[in-house]
């Protein structure tokens, strides 16, 4: 049995401005209101937005990373200006932007970007914006797409896959939720996406989870994030297979090995599936230890369990 629901629009989820935490808090690009001291008249204001950078032509991986960092810096800075309305954004503080490569494909690069910023607005007090693990595609042909998802759809196994011997489990399934996979759509939710998870250790491969995320014209956002949560707690090696029905790509499936051992490791929550505009799936892990660039842990499994 599986459970599936729209968790929330991200505008209703909490965020942490200071930490930019990916695995240390919920995934969100939501603005955070903070209590601050009203700035004095000498504060340097921001009054106009900056143009977003143009994507590079025929980029290398280094070019794509540099572009995403600059994009995130400008995007979060512009949020401060847009929030101000007719009032200036005073004492702006823009953090150092970050980016990481997740998948390099024939068509281009899938990356995550992150940056945070804050400012003060007279009697309105302070405002902060925390963008983290924002999915980007930077094409080798100079094309760029960004998926600032505004909703999270959760699906959870009834119980995470666990070993009978508790010593073989990374966490106690009764106390902590299991590993999860994140799906990001760049195809406008135009394709059915099937995901299969098999456990490979201890004999023949064993199917432990499968689902099909259906195409939908009523998806909450064309680039919404879909979380497959609480999938497994047993340590070991898994195979993740993604198949996209009706894809125009010549290779409509992807297979990746998924190793689980430490719930603090990137692999526990960071395994990411990207579906391109042609339906071609790609699977990868963020090449970083920076929490602001690693998806999860989502609140999906925990929220679903609390409903029982």
C-alpha positions in Angstrom: 0.0 0.0 0.0 1.2 3.5 -0.8 0.1 6.9 0.4 0.2 10.0 -1.7 -0.8 13.6 -1.2 0.1 17.2 -1.8 1.9 18.2 1.3 1.6 22.0 1.0 2.4 24.9 -1.1 5.9 26.0 0.0 4.5 29.4 1.0 3.1 27.6 4.1 6.2 25.7 5.1 8.8 27.1 7.5 12.3 28.0 6.5 15.6 28.8 8.1 17.4 31.8 6.8 20.6 31.5 8.7 21.4 27.8 8.1 20.4 27.4 4.4 19.9 23.9 5.6 19.1 21.2 3.0 19.3 18.0 5.1 18.9 19.9 8.4 15.5 21.3 7.7 12.5 21.3 5.3 13.1 22.0 1.7 11.7 25.4 0.8 12.3 28.6 -1.1 9.9 30.5 1.2 10.5 34.0 2.5 11.1 34.3 6.2 10.0 37.2 8.3 12.4 38.1 11.1 12.4 40.6 14.0 15.1 43.1 13.5 16.1 46.6 14.5 14.8 49.4 12.3 17.8 50.7 10.3 19.0 54.2 10.4 19.0 56.7 7.6 22.6 56.0 6.6 21.8 52.4 5.5 22.5 51.7 1.8 19.3 50.7 0.1 18.5 48.5 -2.9 15.9 50.1 -5.1 16.1 48.4 -8.5 16.4 44.8 -9.7 19.4 43.5 -11.7 18.9 41.6 -14.9 19.4 37.9 -14.6 22.5 36.6 -16.3 22.4 35.0 -19.8 23.3 31.3 -19.9 26.6 30.5 -21.5 26.9 29.2 -25.1 28.4 25.7 -25.4 29.2 25.6 -21.6 31.6 23.3 -19.8 30.6 21.9 -16.4 32.6 24.8 -14.8 30.8 27.3 -17.0 27.4 25.9 -15.9 28.4 26.0 -12.2 29.5 29.6 -12.5 26.3 30.6 -14.3 24.1 29.0 -11.7 25.9 30.7 -8.8 25.5 34.1 -10.4 21.9 33.4 -11.3 21.1 32.5 -7.7 22.9 35.6 -6.4 20.9 37.9 -8.6 17.6 36.1 -8.1 17.8 36.3 -4.3 18.9 39.9 -4.4 16.0 40.8 -6.7 13.6 39.1 -4.2 14.7 41.7 -1.7 13.9 44.5 -4.1 10.6 43.1 -5.2 9.5 42.6 -1.6 10.2 46.2 -0.8 7.5 47.6 -3.1 7.8 51.4 -3.0 10.1 51.3 0.1 13.9 50.7 -0.2 15.5 47.4 1.0 18.0 48.7 3.5 21.1 47.1 4.9 20.9 44.3 2.4 23.0 41.2 3.1 23.5 38.7 0.3 25.2 35.5 1.1 27.8 33.6 -1.0 26.0 31.7 -3.8 26.7 28.0 -4.2 26.1 25.4 -6.9 26.7 21.7 -7.4 26.6 19.4 -10.4 24.2 16.5 -10.1 24.0 15.0 -13.6 26.0 15.6 -16.8 24.2 14.4 -19.9 24.6 14.6 -23.6 22.1 17.5 -23.6 23.6 19.5 -20.7 23.9 19.7 -17.0 21.4 19.3 -14.1 22.5 21.3 -11.1 21.3 22.6 -7.7 21.9 26.3 -6.8 21.5 28.1 -3.5 21.8 31.6 -2.0 20.3 33.5 0.9 19.7 37.2 1.5 18.1 39.6 4.0 17.2 43.3 4.3 15.3 45.7 6.5 12.2 47.8 5.5 11.7 50.6 8.0 8.8 50.0 10.3 8.0 46.7 8.5 11.1 45.2 10.1 13.2 42.5 8.5 12.8 40.1 5.7 14.9 37.1 4.5 14.9 34.9 1.5 16.5 31.5 1.5 16.8 29.7 -1.8 18.3 26.3 -1.6 18.7 23.2 -3.7 16.9 25.0 -6.6 17.1 22.7 -9.6 18.6 24.1 -12.9 19.2 22.7 -16.3 22.0 24.3 -18.4 22.0 23.0 -21.9 25.0 22.6 -24.1 23.1 24.6 -26.7 22.8 27.6 -24.4 19.3 26.8 -23.1 18.5 27.3 -19.5 15.6 26.2 -17.3 15.0 26.7 -13.6 12.5 24.9 -11.5 11.7 27.0 -8.5 9.0 24.5 -7.4 6.1 25.9 -5.3 4.6 22.6 -4.1 5.7 19.2 -2.7 3.9 16.0 -3.5 4.6 13.2 -1.1 4.3 9.5 -1.6 5.3 7.0 1.0 5.6 3.3 1.3 3.4 1.8 4.0 6.6 0.7 5.8 10.2 1.3 4.9 12.2 -1.8 3.7 14.1 -3.1 6.8 16.1 -6.1 7.8 14.8 -8.5 10.5 18.2 -8.1 12.2 18.2 -4.6 13.7 22.0 -4.4 13.4 21.6 -4.4 9.6 19.4 -1.2 9.7 20.9 2.3 9.6 18.1 3.6 11.8 15.2 2.2 13.8 12.2 2.4 11.4 9.9 3.0 14.4 11.8 6.1 15.4 13.2 7.6 12.2 11.9 7.7 8.7 13.8 6.1 5.9 15.8 7.2 2.9 14.0 9.1 0.1 14.2 9.9 -3.5 13.4 13.3 -5.0 11.8 13.7 -8.5 12.0 17.1 -10.3 10.0 17.6 -13.5 11.2 19.7 -16.4 8.7 18.1 -18.8 5.6 20.0 -17.6 4.3 16.7 -16.0 3.6 15.5 -19.5 4.8 11.9 -19.0 4.1 9.0 -16.7 7.3 8.3 -14.7 7.7 4.9 -13.2 10.3 4.3 -10.4 11.4 0.8 -9.3 13.7 0.1 -6.3 15.3 -3.3 -5.8 17.6 -4.4 -2.9 20.7 -6.1 -4.4 22.5 -7.6 -1.4 21.9 -10.9 0.3 20.9 -13.1 -2.7 18.9 -12.3 -5.8 17.5 -8.8 -6.3 14.5 -8.1 -4.2 11.8 -5.6 -5.3 11.1 -3.3 -2.4 9.2 -0.4 -3.9 7.6 0.7 -7.2 5.3 3.5 -8.2 4.1 5.4 -11.3 3.9 9.2 -11.1 1.2 9.9 -13.6 1.2 12.7 -16.2 -1.2 15.4 -15.1 -2.5 18.6 -16.6 -3.6 19.6 -13.1 -0.1 19.2 -11.5 0.4 21.9 -8.8 3.3 23.3 -10.7 4.9 22.1 -14.0 8.2 21.8 -12.0 6.8 20.6 -8.7 9.0 18.4 -6.5 7.7 14.8 -6.0 9.2 13.0 -2.9 9.2 9.2 -2.6 9.8 9.0 1.1 10.4 6.5 3.8 11.6 3.9 1.3 14.3 1.9 3.2 16.3 1.8 6.4 18.3 -1.3 5.7 22.0 -0.7 4.9 23.2 -2.0 1.6 23.1 -1.6 -2.2 19.9 -0.8 -4.1 19.1 -0.4 -7.8 16.9 2.5 -8.8 15.3 2.2 -12.3 13.3 5.0 -13.8 11.2 4.5 -16.9 9.2 7.3 -18.7 6.3 6.1 -20.9 5.7 8.0 -24.1 9.1 9.9 -24.0 10.3 11.2 -27.3 13.9 10.5 -26.2 15.7 7.5 -27.7 16.6 6.3 -24.2 13.5 6.7 -22.0 14.9 4.9 -18.9 17.7 5.3 -16.5 19.3 2.9 -14.0 21.4 3.9 -11.0 23.0 2.2 -8.0 22.0 3.6 -4.6 24.0 2.8 -1.5 22.6 3.3 2.0 24.6 3.2 5.2 24.6 6.5 7.0 21.5 8.7 7.4 23.8 11.7 7.5 25.3 10.9 4.1 24.3 12.7 1.0 22.8 9.5 -0.5 20.2 9.1 2.3 18.1 12.0 1.0 20.0 13.4 -2.0 19.3 10.9 -4.8 17.6 13.0 -7.4 15.7 12.1 -10.6 15.3 14.8 -13.3 12.9 14.4 -16.2 13.9 16.5 -19.2 11.5 18.2 -21.5 11.8 15.3 -23.9 10.9 12.9 -21.1 14.4 11.4 -20.7 15.1 10.6 -17.1 18.5 11.2 -15.3 19.5 10.0 -11.9 22.3 11.4 -9.7 23.6 12.6 -6.4 24.7 16.1 -5.7 28.5 16.3 -5.8 28.8 18.2 -2.5 28.7 18.0 1.2 27.0 21.4 1.4 23.6 20.9 3.1 22.1 23.9 1.2 22.6 21.9 -2.1 21.3 18.5 -0.9 17.5 17.8 -1.0 15.8 16.7 2.2 15.1 15.4 4.6 11.6 16.3 3.6 8.7 16.3 6.1 6.7 14.0 4.0 7.1 10.7 5.8 6.9 12.3 9.2 3.7 14.2 8.2 2.1 11.1 6.8 2.9 9.0 9.9 1.3 11.7 12.1 -1.9 11.3 10.2 -2.3 7.7 11.3 
